[in-house]
Amino acid sequence: MKNFLVVTEHPIERMLRVLVGLALISLVFVGPKTPWGWIGIVPILTGASGLCPLYTLLGFSTCPKKSAP
């Protein structure tokens, strides 16, 4: 439980997730105007928080390790 709210995403991955999320949400307003674009909220939230629940469950992390002092 101690690793529940630990950042598990690399900063570049976080930025890419937010960009992909914004691109998906833009499909709601521009282009095919499909409601499926609202799924873009998920990558925006995970990118903004830096926490991917799937990474946490699998014990995986793309975040660089911090060296101990």
PERA-V938769 format. One line per field, one symbol per residue. ss: DSSP state (@ for helix, = for strand, . for the rest). psi: psi as a letter, one per 20 degrees, with the letter a starting at -180 (. if undefined). Layout:
ss: ???
psi: ???
This chain:
ss: ..........@@@@@@@@@@@@@@@@@@@.....@@@@@@@@@@@@@@@...@@@@@@...........
psi: ihjgkppjpqhhhgghggggghgghhhhhqcilqiihiiihghgghhhhjoohggghikqpjpqppqq.
